[in-house]
Amino acid sequence: MTSLTTHSLWTRGVSLLRRARKAVLLVAMTAALAACQVASPGGGGGGAGVRGEGPTRVALLVPYGSARATDATVARSLENAARLAAADLGGAVAVEVYPTQGTVGGAQAATQQALAAGAQVILGPLYGDNAAAVGVAAAASNVPVLSFSNNTTVAGGNVWVLGNTYENVAQRLLTFAAAQGRNRVLVTHNNEQAGQVAAQSIARAAPGTGAQITGNVSYQLSQAGITAAVPTIAQQARSTNSNAIFLTGDTAGDLPVIAQLLTEAGIGGEQFRYLGLTRWDIPAEARSLPGLQGGYFTLPDPGPQQQFEARYRGAYGSEPHPLAGLAYDGMAAIGAISRRGNVVGRSTLTAPSGFAGTGGVFRLLPDGSIQRGLAVAQIVNRQVQVVSPAPNRFGPGS
């Protein structure tokens, strides 16, 4: 290390790495949970919808009663956002809340209660394994499930994911990078489950983007593991003539360290542009990391996002949880269909034009996944600059 700034950065990175196993972002947590799921409803049809009289009845499944300390806060924020959306919809939907305890059994029980009470749509649950179980429990009812998961392994049949997926982010970034001439991309990832899921998602997203994946290098999620992997990453980046490096780590874990060490090894900057699978602007101090300057990452459309956050603060006097917008988005889609007098089900949920959400436009796809219109941003002089705005509509064939 050559300066106090770099030393402080390293110290912070090591501290974050030590916390990474205990405080992984919900995006990674959801991805990991999906692997231990019971049967998934799978692809094909399902969730055709149920016609009813009056407002569309929505069962909101959130992790109240969970043993995880943070789940109560997430649940409250999701409920608040759903109720905010319901108020905006002027009586087109009615919301009933069902606690899941954040467990498979709790989610199944909540589903059975909701169906018995006449629910026409299930919004939630949060975790991937919970969503898979809910899909199975609701499979015979024609009731669609709009889960808060971002893991496409639980999608299909009567289950859709509302969370922004790794594939969606990777496809947007790879397409943009290739258009800038950054079309040979080396992927780096930690060797734990979340890192492996991330690498696989990038590989699935690459076809049709104009970018070629030149290989991938994994590392142990530790200071020693990253340090040991850097020479291999550097050698492979040069030997494959790569011109971009996909960093799959997050700011709460491995990203600060690997970005710094690769930069010091000469792998970065103009020769090897960094691409980020996660948000680089949260927390704000991440924008000061020297290794991330000039790299590309994605953002929701800033305009709708800021409007939602301001309205949430005005209604509840607090900041929304980062996942709260998913509940509002789900309600917005349900409400848009309901206000036209249509049944909320597979054919209406997967309309090609999509819906307007808290992070911009989005649409639900027939395979249960989601496509979100994302902006591409760059950190320049510690400030976030949008270099490719989010689309405001989906065009033919997009």
C-alpha positions as CSV (number, residue, x, y, z in Angstrom):
1,M,0.0,0.0,0.0
2,T,1.4,3.3,-1.0
3,S,-0.7,5.9,0.8
4,L,-2.9,6.5,3.9
5,T,-5.9,6.7,1.6
6,T,-5.2,3.3,0.1
7,H,-4.4,1.8,3.5
8,S,-7.7,3.1,4.9
9,L,-9.5,1.7,1.9
10,W,-7.9,-1.7,2.5
11,T,-8.7,-1.7,6.2
12,R,-12.3,-0.8,5.4
13,G,-12.4,-3.6,2.8
14,V,-11.1,-6.2,5.2
15,S,-13.6,-5.1,7.8
16,L,-16.4,-5.4,5.2
17,L,-15.2,-8.9,4.2
18,R,-15.4,-10.0,7.8
19,R,-19.0,-8.8,7.9
20,A,-19.9,-10.3,4.6
21,R,-20.8,-13.7,5.8
22,K,-23.1,-12.2,8.5
23,A,-24.6,-9.3,6.5
24,V,-25.0,-10.4,2.9
25,L,-27.3,-8.2,0.9
26,L,-30.8,-9.6,0.4
27,V,-30.1,-10.0,-3.3
28,A,-27.4,-12.6,-2.6
29,M,-29.4,-14.1,0.3
30,T,-32.4,-14.7,-2.0
31,A,-30.2,-16.3,-4.6
32,A,-28.7,-18.6,-2.0
33,L,-32.0,-19.6,-0.5
34,A,-33.4,-20.7,-3.8
35,A,-31.0,-23.7,-3.9
36,C,-32.5,-25.3,-0.9
37,Q,-36.1,-25.0,-2.1
38,V,-38.6,-27.8,-2.4
39,A,-40.2,-28.4,-5.7
40,S,-40.5,-25.4,-8.0
41,P,-43.7,-25.0,-10.1
42,G,-41.4,-24.8,-13.1
43,G,-42.0,-23.4,-16.6
44,G,-45.1,-23.5,-18.8
45,G,-48.5,-22.1,-18.0
46,G,-50.1,-21.4,-14.7
47,G,-51.6,-18.5,-12.8
48,A,-54.4,-17.9,-15.3
49,G,-56.2,-15.7,-12.9
50,V,-59.5,-15.7,-11.0
51,R,-62.4,-13.4,-11.8
52,G,-64.3,-11.8,-8.9
53,E,-66.6,-9.0,-8.0
54,G,-65.5,-5.7,-6.7
55,P,-61.8,-4.8,-5.9
56,T,-59.1,-7.3,-6.8
57,R,-58.2,-9.1,-3.6
58,V,-54.5,-9.2,-3.0
59,A,-52.8,-11.3,-0.3
60,L,-49.6,-9.7,0.8
61,L,-47.2,-12.3,2.2
62,V,-44.4,-10.6,4.2
63,P,-42.0,-12.0,6.9
64,Y,-43.6,-10.8,10.0
65,G,-42.7,-13.1,12.9
66,S,-39.4,-14.1,11.4
67,A,-36.4,-15.1,13.5
68,R,-34.2,-12.9,11.4
69,A,-33.7,-9.6,13.1
70,T,-34.1,-7.5,10.0
71,D,-37.2,-9.1,8.6
72,A,-39.7,-7.1,10.6
73,T,-38.3,-3.8,9.2
74,V,-38.4,-5.2,5.6
75,A,-41.9,-6.5,6.2
76,R,-43.2,-3.2,7.5
77,S,-41.7,-1.3,4.6
78,L,-43.2,-3.7,2.0
79,E,-46.6,-3.4,3.7
80,N,-46.4,0.4,3.8
81,A,-45.5,0.6,0.1
82,A,-48.3,-1.8,-0.9
83,R,-50.8,0.3,1.1
84,L,-49.5,3.5,-0.5
85,A,-50.1,1.9,-3.9
86,A,-53.5,0.7,-3.0
87,A,-54.5,4.2,-1.9
88,D,-53.2,5.6,-5.3
89,L,-55.4,3.0,-7.1
90,G,-58.6,4.4,-5.7
91,G,-60.3,1.2,-4.5
92,A,-59.4,-1.0,-7.5
93,V,-57.5,-3.4,-5.1
94,A,-58.0,-4.6,-1.5
95,V,-54.9,-5.7,0.5
96,E,-54.9,-8.3,3.3
97,V,-51.6,-9.0,5.1
98,Y,-50.4,-12.6,5.9
99,P,-47.3,-13.2,8.0
100,T,-44.9,-15.9,6.8
101,Q,-42.3,-16.0,9.6
102,G,-39.8,-16.0,6.7
103,T,-40.1,-19.8,6.5
104,V,-41.3,-22.3,4.0
105,G,-43.9,-23.7,6.4
106,G,-45.1,-20.2,7.3
107,A,-45.4,-19.2,3.7
108,Q,-47.4,-22.4,2.8
109,A,-49.7,-21.8,5.7
110,A,-50.2,-18.1,4.8
111,T,-51.0,-19.2,1.2
112,Q,-53.6,-21.7,2.3
113,Q,-55.3,-19.0,4.5
114,A,-55.2,-16.5,1.7
115,L,-56.8,-18.8,-0.8
116,A,-59.4,-19.9,1.6
117,A,-60.3,-16.2,2.2
118,G,-60.7,-15.6,-1.6
119,A,-57.4,-14.1,-2.6
120,Q,-57.1,-13.5,-6.4
121,V,-53.4,-12.5,-6.4
122,I,-50.6,-13.3,-4.0
123,L,-48.0,-10.6,-3.7
124,G,-44.8,-11.9,-2.0
125,P,-43.2,-13.7,-0.3
126,L,-39.7,-12.4,0.2
127,Y,-37.4,-15.4,0.1
128,G,-36.7,-17.7,-2.9
129,D,-37.5,-21.0,-1.1
130,N,-40.7,-19.4,0.3
131,A,-41.7,-18.3,-3.1
132,A,-41.2,-21.8,-4.6
133,A,-43.4,-23.3,-1.8
134,V,-46.1,-20.7,-2.3
135,G,-46.1,-21.5,-6.0
136,V,-46.7,-25.1,-5.3
137,A,-49.4,-24.4,-2.7
138,A,-51.3,-22.1,-5.1
139,A,-50.7,-24.1,-8.3
140,A,-54.2,-25.6,-8.6
141,S,-56.0,-22.4,-7.8
142,N,-55.1,-20.3,-10.9
143,V,-54.0,-17.6,-8.6
144,P,-50.8,-15.9,-9.8
145,V,-47.9,-15.3,-7.4
146,L,-45.8,-12.1,-7.7
147,S,-42.9,-12.8,-5.4
148,F,-40.3,-10.4,-4.1
149,S,-37.5,-12.8,-5.0
150,N,-34.9,-11.9,-7.7
151,N,-33.9,-15.5,-8.3
152,T,-35.1,-16.9,-11.6
153,T,-34.7,-20.6,-10.4
154,V,-38.0,-20.1,-8.5
155,A,-39.8,-18.5,-11.5
156,G,-42.2,-20.2,-13.9
157,G,-45.6,-21.7,-13.9
158,N,-47.7,-19.5,-11.7
159,V,-44.7,-17.7,-10.1
160,W,-43.1,-14.4,-11.2
161,V,-40.1,-12.6,-9.6
162,L,-40.3,-8.8,-9.1
163,G,-36.7,-8.4,-7.9
164,N,-34.2,-7.1,-10.3
165,T,-32.3,-10.1,-11.5
166,Y,-28.6,-10.7,-12.2
167,E,-29.5,-11.7,-15.8
168,N,-31.4,-8.4,-16.3
169,V,-28.4,-6.3,-15.0
170,A,-25.8,-8.4,-16.9
171,Q,-27.7,-8.1,-20.2
172,R,-28.1,-4.3,-19.9
173,L,-24.4,-3.9,-19.0
174,L,-23.0,-6.3,-21.6
175,T,-25.1,-4.7,-24.3
176,F,-24.0,-1.2,-23.4
177,A,-20.3,-2.2,-22.9
178,A,-20.2,-4.0,-26.3
179,A,-21.6,-0.9,-28.0
180,Q,-18.6,1.0,-26.4
181,G,-16.1,-1.5,-27.8
182,R,-15.8,-3.4,-24.5
183,N,-16.8,-6.7,-26.0
184,R,-14.4,-9.2,-24.4
185,V,-15.4,-9.7,-20.8
186,L,-13.6,-11.7,-18.1
187,V,-15.9,-12.5,-15.1
188,T,-14.6,-12.6,-11.5
189,H,-16.7,-14.0,-8.6
190,N,-16.3,-15.4,-5.1
191,N,-16.5,-19.2,-4.9
192,E,-19.5,-19.2,-2.5
193,Q,-23.0,-20.0,-3.7
194,A,-24.0,-16.4,-4.4
195,G,-20.9,-15.8,-6.5
196,Q,-21.4,-18.9,-8.5
197,V,-25.0,-17.9,-9.2
198,A,-23.8,-14.5,-10.3
199,A,-21.3,-16.0,-12.8
200,Q,-23.9,-18.4,-14.2
201,S,-26.3,-15.6,-14.6
202,I,-23.8,-13.5,-16.6
203,A,-23.1,-16.4,-18.9
204,R,-26.8,-16.9,-19.6
205,A,-27.3,-13.2,-20.3
206,A,-24.4,-12.8,-22.7
207,P,-25.8,-14.3,-26.0
208,G,-27.2,-11.6,-28.2
209,T,-25.5,-8.7,-26.4
210,G,-22.5,-8.4,-28.7
211,A,-20.2,-9.3,-25.8
212,Q,-18.1,-12.5,-25.5
213,I,-17.3,-14.0,-22.1
214,T,-13.6,-14.8,-22.2
215,G,-13.5,-16.8,-19.0
216,N,-14.1,-16.6,-15.3
217,V,-11.9,-16.7,-12.3
218,S,-13.2,-17.4,-8.8
219,Y,-11.7,-16.5,-5.4
220,Q,-12.2,-17.4,-1.8
221,L,-14.3,-14.7,0.1
222,S,-11.4,-13.6,2.3
223,Q,-8.5,-11.1,2.2
224,A,-6.1,-14.0,1.5
225,G,-8.3,-15.5,-1.1
226,I,-8.6,-12.3,-3.1
227,T,-4.9,-11.5,-2.8
228,A,-4.1,-15.0,-4.1
229,A,-6.4,-14.7,-7.0
230,V,-5.3,-11.4,-8.4
231,P,-2.3,-12.7,-10.3
232,T,-4.4,-15.3,-12.0
233,I,-7.1,-12.7,-12.9
234,A,-4.4,-10.4,-14.3
235,Q,-2.7,-13.2,-16.3
236,Q,-6.0,-14.4,-17.8
237,A,-7.2,-10.9,-18.6
238,R,-4.1,-10.3,-20.7
239,S,-3.9,-13.7,-22.3
240,T,-7.5,-13.6,-23.5
241,N,-7.2,-10.0,-24.8
242,S,-10.1,-9.0,-22.5
243,N,-11.0,-5.3,-22.4
244,A,-13.6,-5.4,-19.6
245,I,-13.7,-7.1,-16.2
246,F,-17.1,-8.1,-14.6
247,L,-16.9,-7.6,-10.8
248,T,-19.7,-9.5,-9.1
249,G,-18.9,-8.5,-5.5
250,D,-20.9,-5.9,-3.6
251,T,-19.9,-2.9,-1.5
252,A,-20.7,-4.7,1.7
253,G,-18.1,-7.4,1.0
254,D,-15.5,-8.2,-1.6
255,L,-15.9,-5.3,-4.1
256,P,-13.7,-2.7,-2.3
257,V,-10.8,-5.0,-2.0
258,I,-10.8,-6.7,-5.4
259,A,-11.3,-3.4,-7.2
260,Q,-8.3,-1.9,-5.4
261,L,-6.0,-4.8,-5.8
262,L,-6.8,-5.3,-9.5
263,T,-6.2,-1.6,-10.1
264,E,-2.8,-1.8,-8.4
265,A,-2.0,-4.9,-10.5
266,G,-2.6,-2.8,-13.7
267,I,-6.0,-4.5,-14.4
268,G,-8.5,-1.7,-14.7
269,G,-8.8,1.9,-16.0
270,E,-9.1,2.4,-19.7
271,Q,-7.5,-0.9,-20.7
272,F,-9.8,-3.1,-18.7
273,R,-13.1,-1.3,-18.0
274,Y,-14.9,-2.6,-14.8
275,L,-18.5,-3.7,-15.0
276,G,-20.5,-4.1,-11.8
277,L,-23.3,-6.5,-11.1
278,T,-24.4,-4.7,-8.0
279,R,-25.1,-1.1,-7.0
280,W,-21.9,0.9,-6.6
281,D,-23.5,4.1,-5.2
282,I,-24.8,2.5,-2.0
283,P,-23.6,3.5,0.6
284,A,-22.4,6.9,-0.5
285,E,-18.9,6.4,0.7
286,A,-18.4,3.6,-2.0
287,R,-18.3,6.4,-4.6
288,S,-14.9,7.4,-3.2
289,L,-13.2,4.0,-3.9
290,P,-10.4,4.7,-6.4
291,G,-10.8,1.4,-8.1
292,L,-14.4,2.0,-9.1
293,Q,-13.8,5.3,-10.8
294,G,-14.8,5.1,-14.5
295,G,-16.5,1.7,-14.2
296,Y,-20.1,0.9,-15.3
297,F,-23.0,-0.3,-13.2
298,T,-26.8,-0.1,-13.4
299,L,-29.4,2.0,-11.6
300,P,-33.2,2.2,-11.6
301,D,-34.6,5.2,-13.4
302,P,-33.6,8.0,-11.0
303,G,-36.8,10.1,-11.6
304,P,-39.5,7.6,-10.6
305,Q,-37.3,6.2,-7.8
306,Q,-36.9,9.7,-6.2
307,Q,-40.6,10.4,-6.5
308,F,-41.5,7.1,-4.8
309,E,-39.0,7.8,-2.0
310,A,-40.4,11.3,-1.4
311,R,-44.0,10.1,-1.3
312,Y,-43.1,7.3,1.1
313,R,-41.3,9.7,3.4
314,G,-44.3,12.0,3.2
315,A,-46.7,9.3,4.1
316,Y,-44.7,7.4,6.8
317,G,-42.0,9.9,8.0
318,S,-39.2,7.5,7.3
319,E,-37.0,6.1,4.5
320,P,-38.3,3.1,2.5
321,H,-36.3,-0.1,2.7
322,P,-34.5,-0.6,-0.7
323,L,-36.9,-3.5,-1.4
324,A,-40.1,-1.5,-0.6
325,G,-40.5,-0.5,-4.3
326,L,-41.1,-4.1,-5.2
327,A,-44.4,-4.1,-3.3
328,Y,-45.5,-0.9,-4.9
329,D,-44.6,-2.2,-8.4
330,G,-46.5,-5.4,-7.8
331,M,-49.6,-3.4,-6.7
332,A,-49.1,-1.0,-9.7
333,A,-49.3,-3.9,-12.1
334,I,-52.3,-5.5,-10.4
335,G,-54.0,-2.1,-10.3
336,A,-53.4,-1.2,-13.9
337,I,-55.0,-4.5,-15.0
338,S,-57.9,-4.3,-12.5
339,R,-58.8,-0.7,-13.5
340,R,-59.3,-1.9,-17.0
341,G,-61.8,-4.5,-15.8
342,N,-59.5,-7.4,-16.7
343,V,-58.6,-10.5,-14.7
344,V,-55.2,-10.4,-13.2
345,G,-53.5,-13.5,-14.6
346,R,-50.9,-14.8,-17.0
347,S,-52.2,-13.2,-20.2
348,T,-52.6,-9.7,-18.7
349,L,-49.5,-9.8,-16.4
350,T,-47.3,-10.6,-19.4
351,A,-48.5,-7.8,-21.7
352,P,-45.5,-6.8,-23.8
353,S,-45.9,-3.1,-23.0
354,G,-45.3,-3.7,-19.4
355,F,-46.0,-1.4,-16.5
356,A,-44.7,1.8,-14.9
357,G,-42.9,1.2,-11.6
358,T,-40.9,2.9,-8.9
359,G,-37.7,2.3,-10.8
360,G,-39.0,2.9,-14.3
361,V,-40.7,0.6,-16.7
362,F,-40.8,-3.2,-16.2
363,R,-42.5,-6.2,-17.7
364,L,-43.2,-9.7,-16.5
365,L,-42.1,-12.4,-19.0
366,P,-43.9,-15.7,-19.8
367,D,-41.0,-17.7,-18.1
368,G,-41.7,-16.0,-14.8
369,S,-38.7,-13.6,-15.0
370,I,-38.8,-9.8,-15.1
371,Q,-37.3,-7.3,-17.5
372,R,-36.6,-3.8,-16.0
373,G,-35.6,-0.7,-17.8
374,L,-32.3,0.2,-16.2
375,A,-29.9,3.2,-16.6
376,V,-26.2,2.7,-16.9
377,A,-24.1,4.9,-14.7
378,Q,-20.4,5.7,-14.1
379,I,-18.6,7.0,-11.1
380,V,-16.5,10.1,-12.1
381,N,-14.7,12.2,-9.5
382,R,-16.7,10.4,-6.8
383,Q,-20.0,11.5,-8.4
384,V,-22.6,9.2,-10.1
385,Q,-23.2,10.1,-13.8
386,V,-25.8,8.5,-15.9
387,V,-24.2,7.6,-19.2
388,S,-27.1,5.7,-20.8
389,P,-30.6,6.7,-19.5
390,A,-33.2,4.1,-18.7
391,P,-35.8,3.5,-21.4
392,N,-39.2,4.8,-20.8
393,R,-41.0,2.2,-22.8
394,F,-40.4,-1.2,-24.3
395,G,-40.2,-1.2,-28.1
396,P,-41.0,-4.1,-30.5
397,G,-38.6,-6.9,-30.0
398,S,-36.8,-5.3,-27.1
